[in-house]
């Protein structure tokens, strides 16, 4: 029984006021919305590597809770006015509340024991009393552990190493960075550079907030522009704009209410909400206008639009959300959160559209078919020509598509899975420039960590045989691997051996006997000021570490170095004395990239399977299921090929592109098939039904694709490379998707003949 006009109006009002009430309520959640960037959330979840590192980190200091300050003096560092400035700055930093200690060349000392005495003398590396640059520079550059750690090789830059409290919150990191910047503002140096977790985190979060606001504003502007082009009336702009903005309020307000912060991936959520909401609105209003043009009243036109477009729009929303929800299977928390909340946002956009739009259309006196008649004649004319051309040149279209796919497939073989710690930042960003400076002058900012555990025949970490194995590793890391600022137990006992020989640099080597090692432990390490092993030995005395830094060379280069390191360990290190394992924050991020492709592929396959099942239920035809998938796989193959040819790396922020693209591209196919099924159900011939579908849905497909492309294309203005490539590649995918829907899809549907008629009859009951 069909609902009366009065009953329909009542339901429309109820849905509208419920939607408005929810919008107002969820708007309060916006005040609780926060932005967060915790790179450790990118560690693989439920991974043995992650579990090992988290347990390992409980024993030792974090390898990433530090800050570096490089100060350049073009006249050379042995300018005592400059060194006094460095010393004053170091002392002020060390007094900051969140700082555990600060190390620079001005507050470090060499130690020496007199040849025939017991007293240990302190020898400052910088003697501010005598101010003898030749003596000080000679002493410093004779001690190799200082070069590339506290001073650079050129003698123009000093480095201040700041160890702050572990696992500082974002607020405390900002406080520390603010205090450090205030101190730096008081000093006059030729140039300075900053690096560290607090520095990177502050920049990332600030940029995320900035881009979130920018994308939100641009989305609103684009909505107004497209609505003006489409409807040329205040009502035609204002009503849909309210719907799009309400959709954003629903999802962001919901996240704020459940205290879920926005991560770096979710900064593109305003763009996605814009394109999804606009797509829903355009398809609905296009159908409504068609009915108004045919002479139907507002209520009757709405009923037909809800019946004929509502199911298709729900299916497109559902399949798009399925694509995003599949990302929840990825064992990387930010990706899973992005998939979950974006999927929820897509469904909320559908609810807002159908909760508010019918009410607005009933109120509207300017959104009708009369003003669109001339424009629709324009669309009919050109779509008719395109349809005839596609039908006449079917063979050429198929051959062209196959050739494009073959070329793209070759490009896929060239895809790189390289990853850089700061690869999401543009080369012009200050954080990346500073990191590059440290890479060139101080061994880099990428942490390097080796966990070393006693083997079956290892008695003690300070046994000379064990120390020799550690020393071989340390030497290899310095000379072959390229690790800078290396510290290990071998370094400690080489330093103690030098102290015992009157600070003679020739004795910076391990002692030869265990008795000597034991004597050094009693004589030197018993003194608190000389205990250099505090962060190097675990509580059970069975695990130690080699720590250092290396340049941000990329995961592929590092992976090659790791393979060579493991081969060296296998051949040269006695596994019965020590067992060696590569670990650390940077290593875990690299491991994440290796496992990501499998997880993303699985998620995409699941999304394809679910969409296929939906198609199978609706159309009861395996051929139609296959046909519905093919036009949406073509764009994915093409953008994968483009990534390979243009050297765009497969990483966290680009891997999600394929799932997003599939979820959105399939929408137009569903609208096309839904209309095609309705035409067949009316008893039309296959060719006529195909033609009517082409003309009826072609305009909406092109318009929504233009809106989608423009929305995603604005992401190219992002300073984050991942966001840039997301916008660029999804735009390309959408372009090829609309081409596939207007060329390949009709040709495929034309080939099914009998199956199409069967599918329409079996779907008759479902669509009713």
C-alpha positions, 0 to 999 in steps of 0.5 A, a space after each residue: 500500500 502506497 503511503 499518502 502524500 500527507 503521511 509522506 510529508 509527516 515522515 519527511 518532517 520527523 526525519 528532518 527534525 531528528 537529523 537537525 537535533 542530532 546535528 546540534 547535539 553532535 556539534 558539541 563534540 567538536 569542542 573535544 576533538 583533538 589532533 594527535 601524531 604518535 608515530 609509534 602507533 605505526 608499529 605493526 600490531 600483534 607482531 613478535 618484533 613489536 612485542 620484543 622491542 616493547 619488552 626490550 625498551 622496559 630494560 633500557 632508555 627509549 631510543 627516540 626520546 632525545 633532542 639535538 641542537 646543532 650550532 654553527 660558527 663559520 669562524 670555527 668552533 674554537 672561538 671561546 666567545 662562541 664556546 661560552 655561549 654554547 656552555 651557557 646554553 647547555 647549562 640552561 637547558 640542563 636546568 629545564 624541568 623535563 630534561 634529564 641531562 644535556 651533553 655538549 663539548 663544553 661540559 664533557 671531560 676527558 679522564 686520566 689516571 696518573 701512571 704511578 698513582 691512584 688519583 683520577 684527573 679530570 681534563 676538560 675538553 674545552 679549557 676556558 681558563 687557558 683558552 688554548 685552541 690548538 691544545 683543545 682541538 688536538 685533544 678533541 680530534 684525537 678522541 674518535 668517539 667525539 667526532 660526528 657526535 659532539 663536533 663535526 669533522 669540519 670544526 664548524 658545528 657543535 652538537 648539544 644532545 638533550 635527553 629528556 624524560 621518556 614517553 613525554 605527552 604531546 603537551 609536555 613535548 610542546 612545553 619543552 620545545 617552547 622553552 628550548 626555542 626561547 633559549 635559542 632566541 636569546 643567543 646569536 649564532 650563524 645558524 642552528 638546527 633542531 631535531 628529535 621526537 618533540 620537534 617532529 611531533 610538533 611540526 606534524 601536529 601543527 601541519 595537520 591542524 592547518 591542513 584540516 582547516 584548509 581542506 574544510 574551508 576549500 571543501 565548503 567553497 567547492 560545494 558552493 561552486 558546484 551547487 551554483 553551477 548545478 542549480 543557480 539558486 540560493 536554495 539550491 546552494 544553501 540546502 545541500 550546503 547544510 547537508 554537507 556541513 551536517 555530515 561533517 559535524 556528525 562524523 567529527 562530533 562523534 569522534 570528539 564525543 568518544 575522545 578519538 583524536 585525528 591522526 595524520 591519515 584522517 586529515 583528508 576526512 573533510 575531503 572524503 565527506 565532501 565528495 561522498 555527501 555531494 555524490 549522494 546529493 547530486 544523484 538524488 537531486 538529478 533524479 528528482 529534477 527528471 521527475 519534476 521535468 516530466 510534470 510530477 509534483 514535489 511529493 510524487 517526484 520525491 517518492 519516485 526518487 527515494 524508490 529508484 535512487 534510494 536503494 542504489 545510493 544506499 548500496 553505493 554508501 554501503 560498498 564505499 564504507 566496506 572499502 574503508 572498513 576493510 582497512 580495519 584489518 590492517 595491523 597498523 593502528 592509524 590505518 585501522 582507525 582511518 578505515 573505521 571512522 571514514 567508513 562510519 562517516 560515509 554511512 552517516 553522510 547517507 543518513 544525513 542526506 536522506 534525513 534532510 534533503 527530502 524536507 528541503 526539496 519540499 520547501 524549495 520553490 527553485 529546485 525544479 526541472 524547468 531551469 534545467 531543461 536547456 542543460 539537459 538537452 546539452 547532456 542528452 545530445 553529447 551523451 547520445 553521440 558518445 553512446 553511439 560512438 562506443 557501440 560502433 567502435 566496441 572492438 577498438 575500445 576493448 583493444 585500447 583497454 587491453 593495451 593500457 592494462 598491459 602497459 600498466 601491468 609492466 609498471 606495477 613490477 617497478 613499484 618500490 616499497 621504500 620508506 623514509 622516516 620523514 618521507 611524508 614531509 616535503 623537501 622544503 619543510 624546516 624539519 626535513 631540512 634540519 634532519 638532512 643537516 644532521 644526516 650530513 654532519 652528525 651521523 643522522 637522526 634515524 635511531 639504530 639499535 642492536 640487542 645483544 644477549 648472552 649465548 649458551 657459553 657466555 658467562 658475563 657481558 663484561 667477559 673479555 671474549 664477549 666484549 671482543 665480539 661486541 667490539 667486532 660488531 661496533 667496528 663493522 657498524 662504524 666502518 661498513 654499515 655507516 652508524 654514527 654516535 655509536 655507544 656500547 660496552 666495548 666503547 665503555 671499556 675502551 674509554 676506561 682503558 684510555 683513562 688508565 693510560 693517562 688519556 693516551 688515545 692510542 689505548 682507545 682499545 679493549 684490554 687484553 685480560 679479564 683481570 684488567 676488565 675486573 680492575 676497571 670495574 672496581 676502580 672506575 665504574 664504582 664511581 658514579 661520575 664514571 659509570 658509563 654502563 647505566 643505560 647499557 646493561 639489563 637488570 638480569 645482566 644478560 642483555 646489552 645494546 649497541 646504539 647509534 644513529 644513521 642517515 635517513 637512507 630509506 628502508 630499501 637501503 637499510 634492508 640491504 645493509 641489514 642483510 649484509 650485517 646479518 651475513 657478517 654476524 653469521 660468519 664472524 660472530 660467535 653465536 655461542 657467546 652472544 646472540 644479536 637481534 636488530 630492533 628499535 623504532 626505525 626498524 619496526 617502521 621498516 617491518 611495518 612496510 614489509 607486512 603492509 602490502 599483504 594486509 592491504 591486498 587482503 583488505 582489498 580482496 575482502 572489499 571486492 568479495 563483499 561487493 561481489 556478494 552484494 551484486 550476486 544477491 541483487 542480480 542473481 548472475 555471475 556474469 553481471 558480478 564479473 562485469 560490475 567488478 572489471 570497470 573498477 579494477 581497471 583504474 586500480 591497475 592503471 594507478 599502480 602502473 603510474 606509481 611504478 613508472 614515476 617512482 611513487 613508493 608503496 608505503 602506509 600513506 599511499 597503500 590505502 589509495 587502492 582501497 579508497 579508490 575501489 570503494 568510491 569508483 564502484 559507486 557509479 557502476 552500481 548506479 548504472 546497473 541499478 538504472 539498467 535493471 529498472 529499464 529491463 524490468 519495464 520490458 525494454 529491449 537490451 539495447 534500448 535499456 542500455 541507451 536509456 540508462 546511459 542517457 539517464 545516469 551519464 550526466 550524474 556519473 560525469 558530474 559526481 566524478 567531476 566533483 569527486 576529482 576536484 575534491 580529491 585534487 585539492 589534496 595536492 596542496 598538502 605539505 605531506 607527500 602521502 596526502 599529495 599522492 592520495 589526492 593525485 592518484 585517486 583523481 586519476 583513478 576516478 577519471 579512468 573509472 568514469 571512462 570505464 563506466 561509459 565505455 567498457 561497462 556498456 560493451 560488457 553489458 551488451 554481451 550478456 543478452 540473455 543473462 541481463 533479462 534473467 537478472 532483471 526478472 529475478 531482481 524485480 521482487 528485490 527492487 520493489 
